Amino acid sequence: MAARVVVVGGGLSGCGAALAAKKAGAEVTLLERSDMLAGVAVRTGDTRGNGWFAGQHELNFLGGGELGALMDSVKTHEGVKFPDAQSHAFIFNTGLIEPRLRKALQNAGITVYLKSRAVDVAREKGWLRAIKLEDGRQVEGEAFVDCTGTRGGIALCNKYGKGCVMCLVRCCSFGDRVSMVQKAGGKEWHRIRGDGTPGRISTGLAVFKDTLAPWLKEKLKREGLLWIPVPQDQVDLSKLGSMGAGRSREFVEEVSEFNVDEYLRRFA
């Protein structure tokens, strides 16, 4: 009889864990609290920059390249150079990745439960036996994988600031993330900001493409990236250590030194 593996969290990590467990011969159930898979990939559409580039090729050679292939199937640009050190990145269509990912898991024989928020664990004689869901159901298994993502949720975000790029979709609509590691008695490690508070400040800002000026929209479509410098007097370098993406001071200073009017003249 195949071992039962329960994966909590339907982002790319959870989907990758589910596929790996299925390949190993397990009976796999994946639990996702929201109504969609893919996690941050539904808002962050770049991949394979820098170390990720080599990592994806390694996964391909090891037989675990399904997720990369899915992103490649909806690729819009490649070889994109970001203003910082990230090079040769791929840009993919975030609106198309989720249904393809869901179909891939279903075709692999993985049971996917959406709108199934995990809130606790069930134990028996010291062993973890099941995941408890908000609606009262329990999903039993022999092995459990916590892929619930960024530490925190609404409570931490309200106290310390934005903690996860998905809070606009996940927490407000489907409830806070709950760590299965902590519920099972384990210790969860998390990032500490420069001021000593937990969490991180997302450096991403969602903007609807149709709100851009036509020439900016066309440039984005052609190149896959817009680099719009920030005036020096609008950059608070004291907050650099709190930024989640880990930009260097040199990078921020370089970007902010550009003259916005000159940029518009060059690219309009």
C-alpha positions as CSV (number, residue, x, y, z in Angstrom):
1,M,0.0,0.0,0.0
2,A,1.4,3.4,-1.0
3,A,2.3,5.8,1.8
4,R,-0.1,8.8,2.2
5,V,1.6,12.2,1.9
6,V,-0.2,15.4,2.8
7,V,1.2,18.7,1.5
8,V,-0.1,21.9,3.0
9,G,0.2,24.9,0.7
10,G,-0.4,25.1,-3.0
11,G,2.3,27.5,-4.1
12,L,5.2,26.4,-6.4
13,S,7.0,24.8,-3.4
14,G,3.9,22.8,-2.4
15,C,3.2,21.7,-6.0
16,G,6.8,20.7,-6.5
17,A,6.7,18.7,-3.2
18,A,3.5,17.0,-4.3
19,L,4.9,16.0,-7.7
20,A,8.1,14.7,-6.1
21,A,6.2,12.6,-3.6
22,K,4.0,11.2,-6.4
23,K,7.0,10.2,-8.4
24,A,8.3,8.4,-5.3
25,G,5.2,6.3,-5.3
26,A,3.1,8.0,-2.7
27,E,-0.6,8.7,-2.6
28,V,-0.6,12.5,-2.4
29,T,-3.1,15.0,-1.2
30,L,-2.5,18.8,-1.5
31,L,-4.3,21.3,0.6
32,E,-4.6,25.0,-0.4
33,R,-6.6,27.5,1.6
34,S,-7.5,29.8,-1.3
35,D,-9.3,29.1,-4.6
36,M,-6.2,28.8,-6.7
37,L,-2.8,27.2,-6.9
38,A,0.6,28.8,-7.8
39,G,1.1,31.1,-4.7
40,V,3.2,34.1,-5.5
41,A,3.6,33.0,-9.1
42,V,0.2,34.6,-9.9
43,R,1.8,38.0,-9.2
44,T,5.5,37.5,-9.7
45,G,6.1,36.6,-13.3
46,D,9.9,36.3,-13.6
47,T,12.1,33.2,-13.1
48,R,15.6,31.8,-13.9
49,G,17.5,34.9,-13.0
50,N,21.1,34.3,-11.7
51,G,21.2,31.1,-9.5
52,W,17.7,30.1,-10.4
53,F,18.9,29.7,-14.0
54,A,21.4,27.0,-13.1
55,G,19.0,25.5,-10.6
56,Q,16.3,25.0,-13.2
57,H,18.7,23.2,-15.5
58,E,19.8,21.0,-12.6
59,L,16.1,20.1,-11.9
60,N,15.6,19.3,-15.6
61,F,18.6,16.9,-15.6
62,L,17.3,15.3,-12.4
63,G,13.9,14.7,-13.8
64,G,12.1,17.3,-11.8
65,G,11.6,20.1,-14.4
66,E,7.8,20.0,-14.7
67,L,7.2,23.4,-13.0
68,G,9.9,25.1,-15.1
69,A,8.4,23.6,-18.2
70,L,5.0,24.9,-17.3
71,M,6.4,28.4,-16.9
72,D,8.2,28.1,-20.2
73,S,5.0,27.2,-21.9
74,V,3.5,30.6,-21.0
75,K,6.8,32.5,-21.5
76,T,6.6,36.0,-22.9
77,H,10.2,37.1,-22.8
78,E,13.6,35.7,-22.2
79,G,17.1,37.0,-21.5
80,V,15.8,40.0,-19.6
81,K,18.4,42.0,-17.7
82,F,17.2,43.6,-14.5
83,P,18.8,46.9,-13.2
84,D,20.5,44.9,-10.5
85,A,22.7,41.8,-10.9
86,Q,19.9,39.6,-12.2
87,S,20.4,38.6,-15.8
88,H,18.9,36.2,-18.4
89,A,15.6,36.1,-16.6
90,F,12.4,34.7,-18.1
91,I,9.1,36.5,-17.9
92,F,5.9,34.4,-17.9
93,N,2.2,35.1,-18.1
94,T,0.9,35.0,-14.6
95,G,-2.7,34.8,-15.7
96,L,-2.1,31.5,-17.5
97,I,0.2,29.6,-15.1
98,E,-2.4,28.6,-12.5
99,P,-4.9,26.6,-14.7
100,R,-2.0,24.7,-16.3
101,L,-0.4,24.0,-12.9
102,R,-3.7,22.6,-11.6
103,K,-4.2,20.4,-14.7
104,A,-0.6,19.1,-14.3
105,L,-1.2,18.0,-10.7
106,Q,-4.6,16.4,-11.6
107,N,-3.0,14.5,-14.6
108,A,-0.3,13.2,-12.2
109,G,-3.0,11.7,-10.0
110,I,-2.6,14.2,-7.1
111,T,-5.7,15.0,-5.1
112,V,-6.1,18.7,-4.8
113,Y,-8.4,20.4,-2.3
114,L,-8.9,24.1,-2.8
115,K,-10.6,26.4,-0.2
116,S,-9.3,23.9,2.4
117,R,-7.6,26.0,5.2
118,A,-5.4,24.0,7.5
119,V,-5.7,25.2,11.1
120,D,-4.2,22.5,13.3
121,V,-2.8,19.0,13.5
122,A,-4.1,15.8,15.1
123,R,-1.7,13.5,17.0
124,E,-1.9,10.0,18.4
125,K,0.6,8.6,20.9
126,G,3.1,11.3,19.9
127,W,2.8,10.8,16.2
128,L,1.3,13.3,13.7
129,R,-1.7,11.6,12.2
130,A,-3.8,14.2,10.3
131,I,-4.2,17.8,9.3
132,K,-7.3,19.5,10.8
133,L,-9.2,21.8,8.4
134,E,-11.2,24.9,9.3
135,D,-14.5,23.2,8.3
136,G,-13.9,20.3,10.7
137,R,-12.5,17.7,8.2
138,Q,-9.3,15.8,8.9
139,V,-6.9,14.7,6.2
140,E,-4.9,11.7,7.4
141,G,-1.5,10.7,6.2
142,E,1.8,9.0,7.1
143,A,4.0,12.0,6.1
144,F,3.3,15.7,6.0
145,V,5.0,18.6,4.2
146,D,4.5,22.2,5.3
147,C,4.7,24.5,2.4
148,T,2.5,27.3,3.8
149,G,5.0,30.0,2.9
150,T,5.8,33.3,4.5
151,R,5.6,33.6,8.3
152,G,2.9,35.9,9.6
153,G,-0.5,36.8,8.2
154,I,-2.9,39.6,8.9
155,A,-1.9,39.9,12.6
156,L,1.8,40.5,11.9
157,C,1.0,42.6,8.9
158,N,-1.2,44.9,10.9
159,K,1.4,45.3,13.6
160,Y,4.6,45.5,11.6
161,G,3.7,46.2,8.0
162,K,3.2,44.1,4.9
163,G,4.6,40.6,5.4
164,C,3.8,38.8,2.1
165,V,3.2,39.7,-1.5
166,M,0.0,37.6,-1.5
167,C,-1.8,39.2,1.4
168,L,-4.0,41.1,-1.0
169,V,-5.5,37.8,-2.2
170,R,-4.9,35.1,0.4
171,C,-5.3,36.4,4.0
172,C,-8.2,38.8,3.6
173,S,-10.3,36.4,1.6
174,F,-9.4,33.0,3.0
175,G,-8.0,33.6,6.5
176,D,-4.5,33.8,7.9
177,R,-1.7,31.4,7.1
178,V,-1.3,28.8,9.9
179,S,2.1,27.1,10.3
180,M,1.8,23.3,10.5
181,V,5.4,23.2,11.8
182,Q,4.5,25.3,14.8
183,K,1.3,23.4,15.4
184,A,3.3,20.2,15.4
185,G,5.7,21.6,18.0
186,G,8.5,22.6,15.7
187,K,10.4,25.9,15.5
188,E,9.8,28.1,12.6
189,W,12.6,30.5,11.5
190,H,11.8,33.9,10.1
191,R,13.4,37.0,8.9
192,I,14.3,39.8,11.2
193,R,14.2,43.4,9.9
194,G,16.9,45.9,10.6
195,D,14.8,47.4,13.4
196,G,14.4,44.0,15.1
197,T,10.8,43.4,14.1
198,P,9.8,40.1,12.4
199,G,8.8,39.8,8.8
200,R,9.7,41.7,5.7
201,I,8.6,44.6,3.6
202,S,7.7,43.6,0.1
203,T,9.4,45.6,-2.6
204,G,6.8,44.6,-5.2
205,L,3.9,46.9,-6.1
206,A,1.0,45.6,-8.4
207,V,0.1,48.0,-11.2
208,F,-2.5,47.3,-13.8
209,K,-0.8,47.4,-17.2
210,D,-3.7,49.3,-18.8
211,T,-3.1,52.2,-16.5
212,L,0.3,52.9,-18.1
213,A,0.9,55.5,-20.8
214,P,0.6,53.9,-24.3
215,W,4.3,54.2,-25.0
216,L,5.2,52.6,-21.6
217,K,2.8,49.8,-22.3
218,E,4.3,49.2,-25.7
219,K,7.8,49.2,-24.3
220,L,6.8,46.7,-21.6
221,K,5.3,44.5,-24.2
222,R,8.4,44.6,-26.3
223,E,11.1,44.2,-23.7
224,G,9.3,42.6,-20.7
225,L,10.7,45.2,-18.2
226,L,10.3,48.8,-17.4
227,W,13.0,50.6,-15.4
228,I,11.6,53.8,-14.0
229,P,14.2,55.6,-11.8
230,V,13.2,57.2,-8.5
231,P,14.3,60.8,-7.8
232,Q,17.0,60.9,-5.1
233,D,15.0,62.9,-2.7
234,Q,12.3,60.2,-2.6
235,V,14.7,57.4,-1.6
236,D,15.0,56.7,2.2
237,L,18.3,54.8,2.3
238,S,17.9,54.2,6.1
239,K,15.1,51.7,5.2
240,L,17.3,49.7,2.9
241,G,17.9,46.9,5.4
242,S,14.1,46.4,5.7
243,M,13.5,45.7,2.1
244,G,12.8,42.1,1.2
245,A,14.6,41.8,-2.0
246,G,18.0,42.6,-0.5
247,R,19.0,45.4,-2.9
248,S,22.4,46.9,-2.3
249,R,22.9,50.5,-1.3
250,E,24.9,51.0,-4.5
251,F,22.0,49.7,-6.6
252,V,19.5,52.0,-5.0
253,E,21.9,55.0,-5.3
254,E,22.6,54.2,-9.0
255,V,18.9,53.9,-9.8
256,S,17.9,57.0,-8.0
257,E,20.6,59.2,-9.6
258,F,18.9,59.0,-13.0
259,N,17.1,62.1,-14.1
260,V,13.5,61.2,-14.7
261,D,13.0,63.9,-17.3
262,E,16.0,62.7,-19.2
263,Y,14.7,59.1,-19.0
264,L,11.4,60.2,-20.5
265,R,13.1,62.0,-23.3
266,R,15.3,59.0,-24.1
267,F,12.5,56.4,-24.2
268,A,9.3,58.3,-25.1
